[in-house]
Amino acid sequence: MKNPITTHVLDTTRGTPVSGMEVILESTTSGREWREVARGTTDSDGRMNDLMSGSNVPAPGIYRFVFQTGAYFRSQGIEAFYPIVQIAFEVKDSSKHYHVPLLISPFGYSTYRGS
């Protein structure tokens, strides 16, 4: 089974995937306190396909990715405005796949619901 929650990070300034970026996946049921679900680093293609095992189905609720963007840009010798990017999203149907890509540059970012 495909991992239920995945991400992909691309550096739009360089036009390349971001490898080695630390990413944390958190969840909340109350909207107040976040708890860590998984943590890892992006692979050489900028992807994280193994945050949750295929048998670990996410419960419905609010999740967020926490991307350590500042550390990535510092490692490239680039000054950046956003040290951390947090993207919250809602899992309504546990049987669906949730792919949340991040496109970054030193002074901006964007995201969308991927497939």
RARA-V935669 format. One record per backbone hydrogen bond with DSSP energy under -1.0 kcal/mol. CO is the residue of the C=O (numbers start at 1). NH is the residue of the N-H. If there is no record, write none. Layout:
# RARA-V935669
CO,NH
CO,NH
This chain:
# RARA-V935669
4,98
6,100
7,48
8,102
9,18
10,104
11,15
11,16
16,11
21,42
22,68
23,40
24,66
25,37
25,38
26,64
27,35
28,62
35,27
38,25
40,23
42,20
43,46
46,9
47,43
48,7
53,56
55,57
61,91
62,28
63,89
64,26
65,87
66,24
67,69
67,85
68,72
69,73
70,74
71,75
73,78
74,77
83,70
85,67
87,65
89,63
91,61
93,96
98,6
99,114
102,10
103,110
104,12
105,108
106,81
108,105
110,103
